[in-house]
Amino acid sequence: MNTDEEIIRQAYDAFNARNIDAVLAVLSPDVVWANGMEGGYVHGHTELREYWTRQWQIINPHVEPLSLTREASGQVRVAVHQVVRDLAGTILADQNVVHTYLIDNGLVRHMDIVKE
């Protein structure tokens, strides 16, 4: 069984490779995922696949985990470096952000973006 850190790193690697199926493999079928583009949340594999497909037609995001810590609540807090480019390669954002994950039975159940 993968550790929470391995699950999260696998998800980021797959996301950066645009391998939706590999990301979904570590997410619960009823995952709740923060919609960083439009606000709110997407729910489940189908909505998440549609969200990422739509997102990647507009922008080219790349996220690298910098550190992972477990919170007292059981969530995993991940500091990430995020670079977002338009499709021509122009940098739109280059910043550090924080993502939090709730992992249950080896699958991500919830992902949020922390506003600090």
WOKANOR-V183815 format. One line per field, one symbol per residue. phi: phi as a letter, one per 20 degrees, with the letter a starting at -180 (. if undefined). psi: psi as a letter, one per 40 degrees, with the letter a starting at -180 (. if undefined). A space follows every 10 residues. Layout:
phi: ???
psi: ???
This chain:
phi: .ffgffffff ffgfgfemdg fffffddfgd gdcfefednm cdcnffffff ffffgfedcc ecccfdbcce egfnfddcec edcddffeof febbbeccdc cddclncfdb ccdeed
psi: hiiddddddd ddddddefgd dddddeiidf ihhhgedeia iihidddddd dddddeedig ihhhhdihih ideeihhhhi hhhhiieeeh hdigihihii ihhhfeihdh hihhh.
